[in-house]
Every structure is written in C-alpha cells, then in structure tokens.
Amino acid sequence: MSDIQLRTRLEKVLKSTATGDLRASALELLSTLGYASNKTLDWPTQPQAFSREVETLLGGTQHLNVEAACLADWSSVSFLFQLTNDELPSLAAGQMSFFSNTGVQPYQIESFIFLAIDLKPGNWSRTRLARITRELNRLFPMPVIVLYRHPGHDQEAMLSLAVINRRAHKRDSSRDVMDGKISIIKDIDLHNPHAAHLRILESMALSLVSTKYVPSSFTQLYEAWLSVLDVKALNEKFYKELADWYYWALREETGVRFPQGQPLDDSHDPAITGRPSVAMIRLLTRLIFVWFLKEKRLVPSELFDEKALAKLLCVSPYQQQREGNYYKAVLQNLFFATLNTETSAEDEDGNKRVYGVRMQAPSDWRNTSSIPFIAIRKNSKLPTKPLRSSVKCPS
C-alpha cells in the first residue's frame, strides 16, 4: 500500500469512527495501521463490570482506582486485543499469525494491550486523559495503548490515542517501570481529520515503522513508536520543513513578488542575498498566527478551504494563482483590517467589544453583502465557534 493509499484509507476509517460501535471502528483503524491479533477477550463493555474482569484476570492482585481512572465518566470500554512478540514477524510481512497462542497472556510483559474507551461529554483535557492512561498502565504489567472517543469543544466526536513510556525494571526483569511520560495524539477531528494527525498516524503504521526502524521485537517496536511520537522530533521536523519552504519561496525562479520598497537581504548567503527576506518572514509569522486562530475556531475555516473559496471568490485562487486575489481578498483583510484594528470601548459586562472590519478588495467576492470576517472578544473567554456578520462593502 502506498503512502497516499494509506492516508486515504486512514481518513475514511477515522470518519467512520465518529459514530457507531467504537470497538469495530478501533479494530479497523489498528488493522489499517498493520496491527491485529486473535488474542482478545469477550468482556462486558460496562465500565464497572470491565474493571472487575481485569481484577479477576490478574488474580485479584491489582485493583483499579475508580476515581483516578475517572470511571464514572466512561460510557463504555472494550478490550481490543493483546499483541505479543511472536506475532510481529508475520504482521511485518503483511500476514496474520495463525500459529500463535490465541489466549491472552496476562503476565507477558513484552506485549501490548489495546483498549478503546468511549467517554461521556465533558472537558477532556490532556491532563485527564493522561491520568486515565497512567492508572490503566498501573493496573496491567505490560504497556496499555488506549484509544479514546470523546466530544470536543463543540461536542463533535474526537479521537485521542495515548501511549505511555515504560521501561524494564533494572533488577527485576518480570516488572516494568513507568517513567511517567505519556504521548497523546489528541483531538483528532473524526469528521474532518487534520493532515498533521493523519501524518502522525501514518508514521505509526507497521509498514512504515518497519522500513525505518526494522522492529523485529516488542522492544524495538515500542521504541519506534516513542520516537515517532516524540515532541522534540516532531518540532524539529516542522521547523525543518518551514525553513525549506522559506528558502524555496525566496528563490528568484519561484516567482514570489512583494510590493516595491521592501528591504532586501544583505547577508552573505547566496541563496537569499538581494531577496526580500524580511517581508517573507513577516508573511510566514502572520500565516502561522492566523492558522493558529483558525485551529482555535476564531477564523472561519471556509477561508482556508479550496471548495469553499471557489464559491466565495469570483475567481478561485487555484485557477489563477498569479493574480494574487487570495492575498488581496482574504489574507490582507485578516492581517490588517482585522488583527491590526483596535477594539472599541468595553460593553456593559466589562468585555471588549468585537472587532469591526471593513473588508478590502470587495470586487473579488461573489456576494459582497455577506462576507465572513472575524469577531474576537478581547477577554479570557474566547468563542469556540467562528462568529459571522454581514458587512456592507464600500462601493
């Protein structure tokens, strides 16, 4: 399966996970990533009953702390499967292992337990998800990978995947030690999965992990996952891609042009000497900030959607990229008419009034009587949904 095929299939599976049986969807998602096993348990999905089954499986030696695990806030929980060392070679070859023991091995440390938990509506912060993950891993002797389905800020279905960092006990090989670090791929939008989330999940696929890390054992696979989810590595990758784009965009043959009068680079770097590096940096930082606002739902997502822009603008920026109508109609209004406009006086509740925006370049819009714009309240309670208003464009 190619990278594009894998990403397309992941997106399809994630969208199907928004509703319906979480267990079936979670199994399909893990299977798409290359992970499956016959080692499973047909346990009840009711949280309290599930907790009792776990305690029975482990001989009554461990008990779930229901408060630490936020058990009252679980809707349901499913034991997906246990993945052990003996299954990795066949899975890496793209085959299911039919000769391994199909029974769950409760004291096999070199294995993974996969669980799926449906959570009730609430404020599911990273801290709360990490707390549940830590409590579940305290209960089991092996690493527990947890998939959570929970409502987001706008009550739309989200998926989060949590992996804890555990290492072998230095003096007792039959025990694990939890280092406390928990990596969470948080708030995957199940209706419209973000490209970054898809790339991270894609990099966890056994086919790609095998190519890069060649995991022939549980330990190697575990280390590969932790490397993929390492925040430092993700940040380094992001800044490298950002720097590559910056140098590419500054090349004269790329054709990027700014208004006259921009300061030109006078460094000794032949790649950017004589090019408008300051203007490019300003453009990049503004774009990153606006994208952050968009992710926080403070900017209408339609302004960054190809299909929506084709309906909003007279000419799609994808059809005539050299015309610059996207910058004139959208970006300059976000940068200057909105984010660089002072707020008016406080309202009766003591909150700053919203930004009032008069959009520029109205001729680029199909319907000038109603153009999406930003309304950001200058207080601590930012809106969770983009606000809209009708704006009369100047003639």
C-alpha positions in Angstrom: 0.0 0.0 0.0 1.4 3.4 -1.0 1.6 6.4 1.4 -1.3 8.1 -0.4 -3.4 5.0 -0.3 -2.7 4.5 3.4 -3.6 8.2 4.2 -6.8 8.0 2.2 -7.8 4.8 3.9 -6.9 6.2 7.4 -9.1 9.3 6.7 -12.0 7.1 5.6 -11.7 4.8 8.7 -11.5 7.9 11.0 -14.6 9.4 9.6 -16.5 6.1 10.1 -15.4 6.1 13.8 -17.4 9.3 14.5 -20.5 7.2 15.1 -21.4 3.6 15.7 -19.6 0.8 17.5 -16.2 2.1 18.8 -14.8 -1.4 19.1 -15.3 -2.3 15.5 -14.0 1.1 14.3 -10.9 0.9 16.6 -10.1 -2.6 15.3 -10.4 -1.4 11.7 -8.2 1.6 12.4 -5.5 -0.6 14.0 -5.7 -3.1 11.2 -5.2 -0.3 8.7 -2.0 0.6 10.6 -1.0 -3.1 10.4 -1.8 -4.2 13.9 -4.1 -7.2 14.7 -4.3 -10.2 16.9 -6.5 -13.1 17.8 -5.6 -12.7 21.5 -8.8 -11.0 22.7 -11.4 -11.2 25.5 -15.1 -11.1 25.2 -15.7 -8.8 28.2 -18.7 -6.7 29.0 -18.3 -3.1 27.9 -20.0 -1.6 31.1 -17.1 0.1 32.9 -17.6 -1.3 36.4 -18.0 -4.9 35.0 -14.9 -4.4 32.9 -13.0 -3.3 35.9 -14.0 -6.5 37.8 -12.9 -8.6 34.9 -9.5 -7.1 34.8 -9.0 -7.7 38.5 -10.1 -11.3 38.1 -7.7 -11.8 35.1 -4.8 -10.5 37.2 -5.7 -12.8 40.1 -7.0 -10.1 42.3 -3.6 -8.6 42.9 -4.4 -5.3 41.3 -7.4 -3.0 41.8 -8.5 -0.1 39.6 -8.6 3.3 41.4 -12.0 4.3 40.1 -11.5 8.0 41.0 -8.1 8.3 39.4 -9.4 6.5 36.3 -12.5 8.8 36.1 -14.5 5.6 35.8 -17.8 7.4 36.3 -17.2 9.4 33.1 -16.8 6.3 30.9 -19.7 5.4 28.7 -18.1 2.0 27.6 -14.8 0.2 27.3 -13.6 -2.6 25.0 -10.7 -4.9 25.3 -9.4 -4.9 21.7 -6.5 -7.4 21.7 -3.1 -8.2 23.1 -0.2 -8.0 20.6 2.8 -10.2 21.6 6.4 -10.7 20.4 5.7 -13.9 18.4 3.1 -12.1 16.2 5.4 -9.2 15.0 7.3 -11.1 12.2 4.2 -12.3 10.4 2.5 -8.9 10.8 5.6 -7.1 9.5 5.3 -9.4 6.4 1.7 -8.3 6.0 0.2 -11.6 7.2 -1.9 -12.6 10.2 -0.2 -15.1 12.6 -2.4 -18.2 12.8 0.0 -20.3 14.7 0.5 -18.2 17.8 -1.4 -18.9 21.1 -4.9 -17.3 20.8 -5.3 -16.9 24.6 -4.5 -13.7 26.4 -1.2 -13.9 28.3 -1.8 -11.6 31.4 1.8 -11.6 32.6 3.6 -11.4 29.3 5.4 -8.1 29.8 6.8 -7.9 26.2 3.4 -7.3 24.7 0.8 -4.5 24.2 -2.8 -4.3 25.4 -5.1 -2.2 23.2 -8.2 -0.7 24.8 -10.9 1.6 23.4 -12.9 3.8 25.7 -16.0 5.9 24.9 -16.1 8.9 27.2 -19.1 11.0 28.3 -19.4 14.7 27.4 -17.0 16.8 29.5 -13.8 18.8 29.5 -11.3 16.1 28.3 -8.0 17.9 28.7 -4.7 16.2 28.0 -4.1 16.0 31.8 -7.3 14.0 32.4 -6.6 11.6 29.5 -3.0 11.1 30.8 -4.4 10.4 34.3 -6.7 7.6 33.0 -3.8 6.2 30.9 -1.5 6.2 33.8 -4.0 4.4 36.1 -4.7 1.7 33.5 -1.0 1.1 33.0 -0.5 0.9 36.8 -3.1 -2.0 36.7 -1.5 -4.0 33.8 2.0 -5.4 33.9 2.5 -4.5 30.2 2.1 -1.3 28.2 -1.6 -0.4 27.6 -2.4 1.6 24.4 -5.7 3.5 24.8 -8.0 4.9 22.1 -10.4 7.5 23.5 -13.5 8.7 21.7 -14.8 11.9 23.3 -16.7 15.1 22.5 -14.7 18.1 21.6 -15.3 21.8 22.5 -18.2 21.9 20.0 -19.4 18.5 21.1 -18.3 16.9 17.8 -16.7 13.5 18.1 -12.9 13.5 18.6 -10.4 10.6 18.9 -7.3 10.6 21.1 -4.6 7.9 21.2 -2.4 7.6 24.3 0.9 5.7 24.6 2.9 5.6 27.9 6.6 5.3 28.3 7.6 2.2 30.2 11.0 0.6 30.6 12.2 -2.8 32.0 13.0 -2.9 35.7 16.8 -2.9 36.1 16.8 -5.5 38.9 13.6 -7.5 38.2 13.1 -8.5 34.6 9.5 -9.6 35.3 8.5 -6.0 36.1 8.1 -2.7 34.2 8.8 0.8 35.4 6.6 3.7 34.3 8.7 6.8 33.6 5.6 9.0 33.7 5.8 10.4 30.2 2.6 9.9 28.2 2.4 10.8 24.5 -1.1 11.6 23.3 -2.3 12.2 19.7 -5.1 14.4 20.9 -8.4 15.7 19.4 -8.3 14.0 16.0 -11.3 15.5 14.3 -13.3 12.5 13.2 -15.5 14.5 10.7 -12.6 16.3 9.1 -9.2 14.7 10.2 -6.3 17.2 10.2 -3.5 16.5 7.8 -0.9 16.6 10.6 -2.8 14.0 12.6 -3.0 11.8 9.5 0.7 12.0 9.0 1.5 11.1 12.6 -0.8 8.1 12.5 0.6 7.1 9.1 4.1 7.2 10.6 3.0 4.7 13.2 1.9 2.2 10.6 3.9 -1.1 10.9 4.8 -0.9 7.2 6.5 2.5 7.6 8.0 1.7 11.0 9.4 -1.5 9.6 11.1 0.5 6.8 12.7 3.0 9.1 13.3 1.1 12.3 13.1 -2.6 11.3 11.4 -3.8 14.6 11.8 -7.5 15.0 10.8 -7.5 18.6 8.3 -5.8 21.0 11.1 -3.6 22.5 12.2 -2.3 19.1 8.6 -1.6 18.0 7.9 0.2 21.3 11.0 2.4 20.9 10.0 3.1 17.3 6.5 4.3 18.4 8.0 6.5 21.1 10.4 8.0 18.6 7.6 8.8 16.2 5.5 10.5 19.0 8.5 12.4 20.5 7.5 16.1 20.6 11.1 17.2 20.1 11.4 15.2 16.9 8.0 16.5 15.7 9.1 20.1 16.3 12.4 19.6 14.6 10.6 18.1 11.6 8.2 21.1 11.5 10.9 23.7 11.6 13.0 21.9 9.0 10.0 21.9 6.6 9.3 25.5 7.4 12.9 26.5 6.7 12.9 24.5 3.5 9.8 26.3 2.3 11.2 29.7 3.3 14.4 29.2 1.2 12.3 27.8 -1.7 9.9 30.7 -1.7 12.8 33.2 -1.6 14.4 31.9 -4.8 14.0 34.3 -7.6 12.9 31.5 -10.0 10.0 30.7 -7.6 8.4 33.9 -8.8 7.2 35.3 -5.4 6.9 39.1 -5.6 6.3 41.7 -2.9 5.4 45.4 -3.3 8.3 47.7 -4.1 10.3 49.2 -1.3 10.8 46.1 0.7 14.3 45.8 2.4 16.5 43.3 0.7 18.7 40.8 2.3 22.4 41.8 2.5 23.7 38.7 4.2 26.5 36.5 2.6 24.0 33.7 2.0 23.9 33.4 -1.8 20.5 31.7 -1.7 18.7 34.8 -0.3 21.1 37.8 -1.0 19.1 40.6 -2.7 15.8 39.0 -1.9 13.0 40.4 0.4 13.7 38.1 3.4 12.1 40.4 5.9 8.8 40.6 4.0 8.9 36.8 3.7 9.5 36.3 7.4 6.6 38.7 8.2 4.3 36.8 5.8 5.3 33.4 7.4 4.8 34.6 11.0 1.4 36.1 10.1 0.3 33.0 8.4 1.3 30.8 11.3 -0.6 33.1 13.7 -3.7 33.1 11.5 -3.6 29.3 11.2 -3.4 29.1 15.0 -6.6 31.2 15.2 -8.2 29.0 12.6 -7.4 25.9 14.6 -9.0 27.6 17.7 -12.1 28.3 15.5 -11.6 32.0 15.7 -11.3 32.3 12.0 -13.9 30.8 9.6 -12.4 27.6 8.2 -14.0 28.4 4.8 -11.3 31.0 4.2 -8.8 28.1 4.0 -10.9 25.6 2.2 -10.4 25.1 -1.6 -14.0 24.2 -2.4 -15.5 27.0 -0.1 -13.2 29.6 -1.7 -14.3 28.7 -5.1 -17.9 29.7 -4.0 -16.8 32.7 -2.0 -14.5 34.4 -4.5 -15.2 35.4 -8.1 -12.1 33.6 -9.3 -10.7 30.6 -7.5 -7.1 31.3 -6.4 -6.2 27.8 -7.6 -7.2 28.7 -11.1 -5.3 32.0 -11.3 -2.5 31.8 -8.7 -0.5 34.7 -10.2 -3.5 37.1 -9.8 -3.0 37.4 -6.1 -6.7 37.7 -5.3 -6.4 35.3 -2.4 -3.9 37.6 -0.7 -5.9 40.8 -1.5 -9.4 39.4 -0.6 -8.5 37.2 2.3 -5.0 37.4 3.8 -4.6 41.2 3.8 -8.0 41.5 5.5 -7.0 39.1 8.1 -3.6 40.7 8.7 -4.6 44.3 8.6 -8.3 45.1 8.6 -8.9 42.6 11.4 -5.9 41.7 13.5 -4.4 45.2 13.3 -7.6 47.0 14.3 -8.2 48.3 17.8 -11.2 47.3 19.8 -13.9 49.8 20.8 -14.9 50.5 24.4 -16.0 47.9 26.9 -19.6 46.7 26.9 -21.9 46.5 29.9 -20.3 43.3 31.1 -16.8 44.8 31.0 -15.7 42.9 27.9 -14.0 44.5 25.0 -16.3 44.9 22.0 -15.6 42.8 18.9 -13.5 43.9 16.1 -15.4 45.9 13.4 -14.0 45.1 10.0 -14.4 46.8 6.6 -13.2 44.3 4.1 -10.9 45.4 1.3 -10.9 44.3 -2.3 -14.7 43.7 -2.3 -14.8 43.1 -6.1 -13.0 39.7 -5.6 -16.0 38.4 -3.6 -19.1 36.8 -5.2 -21.6 38.1 -2.7 -20.4 41.5 -1.2 -23.5 41.8 1.1 -22.3 39.0 3.3 -18.6 38.3 3.7 -17.2 36.2 6.6 -15.0 38.1 9.0 -13.5 37.6 12.4 -15.0 38.7 15.7 -12.7 38.1 18.6 -13.6 39.1 22.1 -10.7 40.6 24.0 -11.3 38.7 27.2 -10.3 35.4 28.6 -13.3 33.5 27.3 -12.6 33.2 23.6 -15.5 31.8 21.5 -15.4 28.2 20.5 -17.1 28.8 17.1 -16.3 31.3 14.4 -18.5 34.3 14.6 -20.0 35.9 11.4 -21.7 39.1 10.5 -23.0 40.8 7.4 -20.6 43.6 6.2 -21.6 46.2 3.6 -18.7 46.6 1.3 -17.8 50.1 0.1 -18.8 50.9 -3.4 
